[in-house]
Every structure is written in structure tokens, then in C-alpha cells.
Amino acid sequence: MMTTNLNGGGRGGGGEGPCGACKFLRRKCVSGCVFAPYFDAEQGTASFAAIHKVFGASNTSKMLLRLPLHKRLDAVATLGYEALARVRDPVYGCVGHLFSLQHQVMNLQAEIAHVQARLSMFQRFYLVPPQQMQQPPFDLAYNNEYPMEPTNLDVGWEEEQLPQAVRL
């Protein structure tokens, strides 16, 4: 893991020992060392080892010197990520991780399409708004199995007492 010490250039030339990069390279860490702010003596050695193995110390130094100071920390973090990915997967490096993520996105998009299709099907068949009650296709009052004639019913009303619309 990369650590940063932005308070004046890390350990380079401060008498406390070399930075992680200079310690790995077994050289004296001078004041103004380009690696000192980004690779401390404790954890910086391991992270610089991966960067050195993939990119080399000279190339890394040249890359960092070409960048403005405010972009160097991001560059070191990116170089570290790419170097560790290349150590883990020498053929594809971090691109292998990108392919894996793209494959995962495609699988999830296919799953979403499948779930949306199933949801649409369920909505069509199970969530159809209830239709209004329709009159049955036959009239129960005139069903041949159970003939009902008004004369057989004695409800206690005289025909004159019923409203005109109800009279048979």
C-alpha cells in the first residue's frame, strides 16, 4: 500500500533514513528525492518493489518529474495499482480486471432484462384491473330448469301498490 508524507519530502535527506524506494534500491536518499513523499520507509518498500519490477525506477522517476506536484500522488497510486495487477496477472494486468467487470455488467444487464420480462408477464396476467361485473349470459329468472312465474310468488303486496316499473 502506498503511503504519502507530504510534509517536506519524506525521509529523504532528513537523517531519519531512506524512503521506501531508496531503501529498496539500496541507495542514499537525497533531499528532494522524487519518491520520498510517496513511499515511506515502513510500507513504501513493498509497493515500490511492484512498481520497480513492472516500470523500473528510472521510468517511474521520469514520469513523476514530468507531472505537476498536485498530480503526482494520483500517478503513484495509479502506477501502484497497475503494477500490482500486472504482478498478479502478467498477461492482462489491470485490463483483465476491466474485462471481468465488463462481463459482470453484461451478465447483470441480461438478468435485469430477464426479470423485467417476467415482471411484465406477471403484470399482464395477474395485475389486470378487475373488470366490471357483467350480467350472466342467461337470465336466471327465465331459466328452463327452475321456471319462476310471478303468480307463484306471494309476497304480500297487491299489484296496485307496486310502482309501474316493477309490475309484470
C-alpha positions as CSV (number, residue, x, y, z in Angstrom):
1,M,0.0,0.0,0.0
2,M,1.3,3.4,-0.9
3,T,1.7,6.0,1.9
4,T,2.3,9.6,1.5
5,N,4.3,12.0,3.5
6,L,3.8,15.5,2.1
7,N,5.4,17.4,4.9
8,G,8.6,18.4,3.2
9,G,9.7,15.4,1.2
10,G,9.5,12.5,3.5
11,R,12.7,10.9,4.9
12,G,15.0,12.0,2.0
13,G,18.0,13.8,3.4
14,G,16.3,14.3,6.8
15,G,18.7,12.0,8.7
16,E,16.0,9.5,9.6
17,G,16.9,7.0,6.9
18,P,16.0,6.5,3.3
19,C,12.5,6.5,1.8
20,G,11.0,3.1,0.8
21,A,12.1,3.5,-2.8
22,C,15.7,4.3,-1.9
23,K,15.7,1.6,0.7
24,F,14.6,-0.9,-1.9
25,L,17.2,0.4,-4.4
26,R,19.9,0.4,-1.6
27,R,20.9,3.9,-2.3
28,K,21.2,7.1,-0.3
29,C,18.0,9.1,-0.1
30,V,18.9,12.7,-1.0
31,S,16.9,15.7,-0.1
32,G,14.4,16.4,-2.9
33,C,14.1,12.7,-3.7
34,V,11.2,12.3,-6.1
35,F,10.0,9.1,-4.4
36,A,10.2,10.2,-0.7
37,P,6.8,11.9,-0.4
38,Y,5.0,8.8,-1.7
39,F,7.0,5.8,-0.4
40,D,7.7,5.8,3.3
41,A,10.3,3.6,4.9
42,E,7.9,1.1,6.5
43,Q,5.3,0.3,3.9
44,G,6.7,2.0,0.8
45,T,9.3,-0.6,0.1
46,A,6.8,-3.3,-0.8
47,S,4.7,-1.0,-3.0
48,F,7.7,0.4,-4.7
49,A,9.0,-3.1,-5.4
50,A,6.0,-3.9,-7.6
51,I,6.3,-0.5,-9.4
52,H,10.0,-1.1,-9.9
53,K,9.5,-4.6,-11.2
54,V,7.0,-3.5,-13.8
55,F,8.0,0.0,-14.8
56,G,11.6,0.4,-13.5
57,A,12.8,3.1,-11.1
58,S,14.2,5.3,-13.9
59,N,11.0,5.3,-15.9
60,T,8.9,5.9,-12.8
61,S,11.1,8.8,-11.8
62,K,10.9,10.4,-15.3
63,M,7.1,10.0,-15.3
64,L,6.8,11.7,-11.9
65,L,9.2,14.6,-12.8
66,R,7.1,15.4,-15.9
67,L,3.9,15.8,-13.8
68,P,2.9,18.8,-11.7
69,L,3.2,18.2,-8.0
70,H,-0.6,18.2,-7.4
71,K,-1.0,15.2,-9.9
72,R,1.9,13.1,-8.6
73,L,0.0,11.4,-5.8
74,D,-2.7,10.1,-8.2
75,A,0.0,9.0,-10.6
76,V,1.8,7.0,-7.9
77,A,-1.5,5.4,-6.8
78,T,-2.3,4.5,-10.5
79,L,1.2,3.1,-11.1
80,G,0.9,1.0,-7.9
81,Y,-2.5,-0.4,-8.9
82,E,-1.3,-1.2,-12.5
83,A,1.9,-2.7,-11.2
84,L,0.2,-4.9,-8.6
85,A,-2.3,-6.0,-11.3
86,R,0.5,-6.9,-13.7
87,V,2.3,-8.9,-11.0
88,R,-0.9,-10.8,-10.3
89,D,-1.8,-11.3,-13.9
90,P,1.3,-10.9,-16.2
91,V,-0.7,-11.4,-19.4
92,Y,-3.6,-9.0,-18.9
93,G,-2.7,-6.9,-15.9
94,C,-5.4,-4.4,-14.9
95,V,-7.2,-4.9,-18.3
96,G,-8.1,-8.4,-17.1
97,H,-10.0,-6.8,-14.2
98,L,-11.7,-4.4,-16.6
99,F,-12.8,-7.4,-18.8
100,S,-14.1,-9.1,-15.7
101,L,-16.1,-6.1,-14.7
102,Q,-17.5,-5.7,-18.2
103,H,-18.5,-9.3,-18.2
104,Q,-20.2,-8.8,-14.9
105,V,-22.1,-5.7,-16.2
106,M,-23.3,-7.7,-19.3
107,N,-24.5,-10.6,-17.1
108,L,-26.3,-8.2,-14.8
109,Q,-27.9,-6.4,-17.8
110,A,-29.1,-9.7,-19.1
111,E,-30.5,-10.6,-15.7
112,I,-32.3,-7.2,-15.5
113,A,-33.8,-7.8,-18.9
114,H,-35.0,-11.3,-17.9
115,V,-36.5,-10.0,-14.6
116,Q,-38.2,-7.1,-16.4
117,A,-39.7,-9.6,-19.0
118,R,-41.0,-11.8,-16.1
119,L,-42.4,-8.8,-14.3
120,S,-44.2,-7.6,-17.4
121,M,-45.7,-11.1,-17.9
122,F,-46.9,-11.1,-14.3
123,Q,-48.3,-7.7,-14.6
124,R,-50.3,-8.7,-17.7
125,F,-51.7,-11.8,-16.2
126,Y,-52.1,-11.2,-12.5
127,L,-52.4,-7.4,-12.1
128,V,-55.1,-6.8,-14.7
129,P,-57.6,-4.3,-13.3
130,P,-60.8,-6.1,-12.3
131,Q,-63.5,-5.9,-15.0
132,Q,-66.9,-4.6,-14.1
133,M,-69.4,-7.3,-13.2
134,Q,-71.2,-8.3,-16.4
135,Q,-74.6,-9.8,-16.5
136,P,-74.6,-13.5,-16.9
137,P,-75.3,-14.7,-20.5
138,F,-78.7,-16.1,-19.4
139,D,-81.4,-14.7,-17.2
140,L,-81.8,-16.7,-14.0
141,A,-85.5,-15.7,-13.7
142,Y,-86.3,-17.5,-17.0
143,N,-84.0,-20.5,-16.7
144,N,-85.7,-23.6,-18.0
145,E,-84.5,-25.7,-15.1
146,Y,-86.2,-23.5,-12.5
147,P,-89.2,-21.8,-14.0
148,M,-90.4,-18.9,-11.9
149,E,-93.7,-17.3,-12.6
150,P,-94.8,-14.2,-10.8
151,T,-98.1,-15.8,-10.0
152,N,-96.5,-18.5,-7.8
153,L,-94.9,-15.9,-5.5
154,D,-96.9,-14.5,-2.7
155,V,-95.0,-11.5,-1.2
156,G,-98.0,-9.9,0.4
157,W,-98.2,-6.9,-1.9
158,E,-101.0,-6.1,-4.2
159,E,-100.1,-5.3,-7.8
160,E,-101.6,-1.8,-7.5
161,Q,-99.1,-1.0,-4.7
162,L,-96.1,-1.7,-6.8
163,P,-94.5,1.1,-8.9
164,Q,-95.2,0.8,-12.7
165,A,-91.6,-0.2,-13.5
166,V,-91.8,-3.2,-11.2
167,R,-95.2,-4.6,-12.4
168,L,-95.0,-7.6,-14.7
